[in-house]
Amino acid sequence: MLTSIALIFLVGLAIAAICQQIKLPRIIGMLFTGIVLGPYVLDLLNPAILNISSELRQMALIIILIKAGLSLNISDLKKVGRPAILMSFLPACFEIVAFIIFAPAVLGVTYLEAAIIGAVLGAVSPAVVVPKMVHLMETKYGTNKSIPQLILAGASLDDVFVIVLFTTFVSMAQGGSASIMDFINIPVSIILGILVGALVGFVLAFFFNFTSEHNHSIRNSTKVIIVLGISFSLMALETLLKNNVAISGLLAVMSMACIIQMKCKPLVAKDLASKYGKIWIAAEVILFVLVGAAVDIRYTVGAGLGVIGMIFLALVFRSVGVLICLIKTTLSFKEKMFCVIAYIPKATVQAAIGSVPLALGLPCGKIVLSTAVLSIIITAPLGAFGMDATYKKLLTRESE
């Protein structure tokens, strides 16, 4: 396993650096490293590390969500309002509708199978989008109109909405039926996640401030470990309660970090965000290399042009959905175009749930996985490169 970890870090960083030198996003190098080192090409990664790949990817995602929460200004988020709520579900709905309308004719699937494919592809990738938005907030691009905050909030809620829909459609395909509770669980999961995270954040902020005021100050490194441990517990809570109460662990983590940023002394919040930024350097490599390793390129060979065409057609529908969300906002045309680009990339959710229908033995399993794999290969680099190449041209820097 140590050899595999060494390969992930050294080869991943090396290829990422090469991509950076030739003006390509670093993520492309990391995804490529994972594909090449993974079990479907050179097979150089230890099966033991692949067996815990989903847990490692989740840990890395938690780290960047904590950093995002520590960087997110709640007052800025309040300014966003209605568009952030619409961005959390409307673009995904447009993409799913595109598959339901066109996929039966193009791919030869049923309407329900088309809905499953659309649900798999409907989620924007927080693993790609969140780091980019954190960078924009740190460099003050688009922050005068809270654009990074808008995309960050929408992308975080978007995944919860899509995963609940996916679970509902798969249950129907297995012969079950969708109950009203399946759809009620969507807002319940979001609201409970935010409330639980906020409560934990208040308690932690009080604890950190109390110890600091009474000369029992805890080292910032220790605070990082405490916050990380509680974040893992919040994710475990989601799993523990999933059969009884719907709660989004990822939203709880981000909400907790937001409250810590609000209620802790400014220097403490700033130091925590800085330390998580350093941890992210390693977590980023692990996340994207392992996402790449989950990509089974065997399923892309027989996918055909129809799948590729559907991916791009669905992106057009998704883009229309994003633009509708931004109606009656103060954003310029260029800024709206950046929001469209930021909602392109797919990776984490597709890698996580793309193989579920195949594992369950559903007839559409292979085509779902093929579409998920191709969507990662096409949209993750496209979206990442698009954001890197355009943010300076499409967004205004606040200091200007």
TAHUDA-V628225 format. One line per field, one symbol per residue. ss: DSSP state (@ for helix, = for strand, . for the rest). phi: phi as a letter, one per 40 degrees, with the letter a starting at -180 (. if undefined). psi: psi as a letter, one per 30 degrees, with the letter a starting at -180 (. if undefined). Layout:
# TAHUDA-V628225
ss->???
phi->???
psi->???
This chain:
# TAHUDA-V628225
ss->.@@@@@@@@@@@@@@@@@@@@....@@@@@@@@@@@@.........@@@@@.@@@@@@@@@@@@@@@@@@@..@@@@@@@.@@@@@@..@@@@@@@@@@@@@@@@@@...@@@@@@@@@@@....@@@@@@@@@@@@@@.=.@@@.@@@@@@@@@@@@@@@@@@@@@@@@@@@......@@@@@@@@@@@@@@@@@@@@@@@@@@@@@@@@@@......@@@@@@@@@@@@@@@@@@@@@@.......@@@@@@@@@@@@@@@..@@@@@@@@@@@@@@@@@@@@@@@@@@@@....@@@@..@@@@@@@@@@@@@@@@@@@@@@.......@@@@@@@@@@.....@@@@@@..@@@@.....@@@@@@@@@@@@@@@@@@@@@@@@@@@@@@..=...
phi->.ccccccdcccdccccccccccgbccdcccccdccccccbbcfbccdccccbdcccccccccccccccccccccccccccfddcccccacdccccccdcccbcdccbgbccccccccccccccccccccddccccccccgcgccbfcccccccccccdccdccccdcccccccchcaccccdccccccccccdccccccccccccccccccccbfbdcdccccdcccccccccccccdcccccbbcaccccccccdcccdccccddccccccccccccccdccccddccccccccccccccccgcdccccccccccccccdccccccgbcccccccccdccccccbacccccbcccdcccgcdcdccccdcccccccccccccccccccbccccbccccc
psi->eeeeeeeeeeeeeeeeeeeeegglkeeeeeeeeeeeflffcfhfkkfeeefgeeeeeeeeeeefeeeeeffkjeeeeefebeeeeefffeeeeeeeeeeeefeeeefhlleeeeeeeeeeffkljfeeeeeeeeeeeeggkfffgheeeeeeeeeeeeeeeeeeeeeeeeeefgfalklfeeeefeeeeeeeeeeeeeeeeeeeeeeeeeeefghhkkkeeeeeeeeeeeeeeeeeeeeegffekkkjeeeeeeeeeeeeeeflkeeeeeeeeeefeeefeeeeeeeeeeeeffjjfeffegelfeeeeeeeeeeeeeeeeeeefgkglgkleeeeeeeeefgekkdeeeeefefeeeefgkfgeeeeeeeeeeeeeeeeeeeeeeeeffefeflkkef.
